[in-house]
Amino acid sequence: MNKRETEVFQTIEEGRDRMVRLLQQILRIDTQVPPGDDYDKVCGILEERYRGLGYATSLHEAPEKYMRLSGAKHICLDGPRTNLVARLKGTGKGPTLHISAHTDLAAIQKQGWTVDPLAGEITKTSRYGKSIFDKGGGYIWGRGVGDDKGETAALLLALEAINETSVKLKGDLIVTANCDEEIGGVAGLGYLIREGIVKADLGIQLDGSMTGIGLSAMGRTRFLIRTLGKSYHGQVPILGVNAIEKMSKLNVALNDYWRNVLLRRKYPTPGIDFGEGLRARGVECPTGMLNIGTIRGGVQGATVPDLCEEEVLRGMIPGETYEGTQAEFKAVLDGVKSTDADLQYQLETINFREGYVVSATDPYALECQALIQEAVGVKLPFTGTLASTDMNYQVVDGHMPCVNFGVGGPYSNGHGQDENASIDEIIECAKAVALITMRKLGAQ
């Protein structure tokens, strides 16, 4: 590491208190989705900071088309879908790097928190464990501190330090603070990349942890199924058509489809670890999945229900397309319908995004792994997830090699009650971002 890079790291350390204040400020803005309110408030705060660093900034609100593709009506989305794009023009020839972090939060469960989930409280230790990067700097608490507002603060701190040490970058840098990642990202990074607002050669998705470098994630399609029946008196059900009963028949077929078809559909990803918990269940790579997530129907026990509705999430391995997934899913339902003349159903798509894999031998991934190790002193393994992230858009739609890392680990309760993150770990994340940015874009 050269003298300039060492100065940047020192400046990151010196900016710790400023970073914490910013993080507390944006943690106190409730952007849980649904409904996804107040993205404009978070983006306004960040836009002011990036403008102060000399970035050209613009705010982009997804149009109605993307609201429909998001499934806004079904998910009950509300408020403007504001996305911030901040650009720094390089001084010479070099690649364009895109770094993304999302502004939305996973839903806040009402019960089980021992701290205010929107306060940004600071403690010396965490009762849920210890970060391997903990040097005594304390822990900060609140929904989104590990996913993804801690990453948002780390990114800004890294770029402030580069600016304050007068480092000039040869290549262009694009930063986005995008919305709706937790419910598919269609009106967030999906919109920005699919419409060509963001184009880059390389990517970093700050939406992971400091336990691994994410290279693979599943896609997903969220389906809505309705079965239609005929209402009648519940004591004379033979004269009605029970919509819940018909949905039950579909669910038996869907469960068989998952257990006996999808669980055998795998996409080998050598060199990418999906975790001990999945290995214990025989899953070592992207594997087809299906989850029946909700079911609603009926008005009372004495009435034959004429409508039943449920949501089903179909996990897609890399390479599976929405069109193919939708056709196969419908074929399962039609197979049941062919055996029951009274079964009527409607199928809608709420939203979708496709899966991806970046090879563990990809030169950019290997270089980022080495740079993160140089920055934080730990070699992080390449990992994958059966969930999905906005990196799907960078790889699938943006065609850029990309890596995913961030803040948090087993101790941090991401998406759970008492979400927390080590302040020292956020600092280390900022160092990793800064070093990759300087090396890949060419620091002067």
Stockholm file with secondary structure:
# STOCKHOLM 1.0

chainA/1-444         MNKRETEVFQTIEEGRDRMVRLLQQILRIDTQVPPGDDYDKVCGILEERYRGLGYATSLHEAPEKYMRLSGAKHICLDGPRTNLVARLKGTGKGPTLHISAHTDLAAIQKQGWTVDPLAGEITKTSRYGKSIFDKGGGYIWGRGVGDDKGETAALLLALEAINETSVKLKGDLIVTANCDEEIGGVAGLGYLIREGIVKADLGIQLDGSMTGIGLSAMGRTRFLIRTLGKSYHGQVPILGVNAIEKMSKLNVALNDYWRNVLLRRKYPTPGIDFGEGLRARGVECPTGMLNIGTIRGGVQGATVPDLCEEEVLRGMIPGETYEGTQAEFKAVLDGVKSTDADLQYQLETINFREGYVVSATDPYALECQALIQEAVGVKLPFTGTLASTDMNYQVVDGHMPCVNFGVGGPYSNGHGQDENASIDEIIECAKAVALITMRKLGAQ
#=GR chainA/1-444 SS CCHHHHHHHHHHHHTHHHHHHHHHHHHTSCCBTTTTCCHHHHHHHHHHHHHHTTCEEEEEECCHHHHHHHTHHHHTCCSCCEEEEEEECCSSSCCEEEEEEECCBCCCCSSSCSSCTTTCCEESSCTTCCCTTCSSCCEEESTTTTTTHHHHHHHHHHHHHHHHTTCCBSSEEEEEEECCGGGTCIIIIIHHHHTTSCCCSEEEEEEEBTTBEEEEECEEEEEEEEEECBCCBTTSGGGSBCHHHHHHHHHHHHHHHHHHTGGGCBCCCTTCBCCHHHHTTTCCSCBCEEEEEEEEECSCTTBCCSEEEEEEEEEECTTCCHHHHHHHHHHHHHHHHTTCTTCEEEEEEEEEECCEECCTTCHHHHHHHHHHHHHHSCCCCEEEESSCCTHHIIIIITCCCEEEEESCCGGGCTTSTTCEEEHHHHHHHHHHHHHHHHHHHTBC
#=GC SS_cons         CCHHHHHHHHHHHHTHHHHHHHHHHHHTSCCBTTTTCCHHHHHHHHHHHHHHTTCEEEEEECCHHHHHHHTHHHHTCCSCCEEEEEEECCSSSCCEEEEEEECCBCCCCSSSCSSCTTTCCEESSCTTCCCTTCSSCCEEESTTTTTTHHHHHHHHHHHHHHHHTTCCBSSEEEEEEECCGGGTCIIIIIHHHHTTSCCCSEEEEEEEBTTBEEEEECEEEEEEEEEECBCCBTTSGGGSBCHHHHHHHHHHHHHHHHHHTGGGCBCCCTTCBCCHHHHTTTCCSCBCEEEEEEEEECSCTTBCCSEEEEEEEEEECTTCCHHHHHHHHHHHHHHHHTTCTTCEEEEEEEEEECCEECCTTCHHHHHHHHHHHHHHSCCCCEEEESSCCTHHIIIIITCCCEEEEESCCGGGCTTSTTCEEEHHHHHHHHHHHHHHHHHHHTBC
//
